Amino acid sequence: MTIQIPDDLARFLEGIAAAQKKTVEQVALDQLRSIVDKTSSPEPVLSALRELPHPSSAAVDELDAAIAGARLPARSEGMFDGSLLK
């Protein structure tokens, strides 16, 4: 596969490659791999979730009450028998 990149990006990669004593291709592949590894790995997501504060039991109770208060009563009549159209 051949990827065409702008000249300024190529010069930037050449500078990084020279500093790291690598080829431009090696630097480009290293950078692409680091992007792919970060986005496809579950570890960063799990790490971020573990850093979130745990909700208090009062907050959980409040959420449960809000969910229960927002529930609508179930109705079986009128759904398909046409009685809602009368």
N, C-alpha and C positions, 0 to 999 in steps of 0.2 A: 504494500500500500504506500502511496505517496501522498503526503499532505503538504500543500502549499501554504506558506505563512508569509506575512508581510516582512519586508526587509528589516524594519526596526526591531521586530520580535526575533528575527534570525540573529541580528547583531547582539541583542540582549542574551540570547541563549549561548552564543559564541563566547561572550564574556564570562558567563557562569561556567561553561565547559572548560575554559582555559584556567579559571581559578580552581576548579575541582580536578583538573588534569584528566578530564573525560572527553569523549566526543560529544558533539552536539546531539547526536541521536541518543546516546546514553542519558544525557541530561533530560531530554524531552521525554524519553520513556520513563525515567525515574519520576518525573513530575506527573505524568499521566497515571502511572501506577498509584502514586500517593493519593490522587484525587479519587480514583476508582475504589481503592481500599477503604477510604474514609466513608464514602457514600454507601458501600455495599456491606459494611461490617456492622453487626448489631451492637458491638461493644460500646461505641460512642453514645448510642441511644440509651443503652442500659445504664451507662455511667451517668448520663444526664438525669435519667429518671431517679437513680439512687440519691442524687444530690438534692432532689426536691424535698421540701419539708413535709413530714407526715401530717395529715390533717388530725385535728383533735377529735375526740369522741363526740364533743358537743357540735363540732362542725358537721360530722357525719350524721348525727341525729337531726340537725337542722336541714340538711340536704334530703334525708329520708322523708321528713315532714313536708318539705316543699313538693317533693315528687308525689307523695300521697295526696296532698291537697289539690294537685293539678289534674288528678285522674278524673276522667269522665265515667259516669256509670255505663256499664255495658247494656246495650239494648239489642235484643234478638229480633223483636218484631219491627216490621217496617223496612227492613233492609232490602228484601227482594220480593215482598208480596204486594207492593204497590200502595200500602196504607200511608206512606209518607206523602204520596201525591194527592191525597184527598184533602 
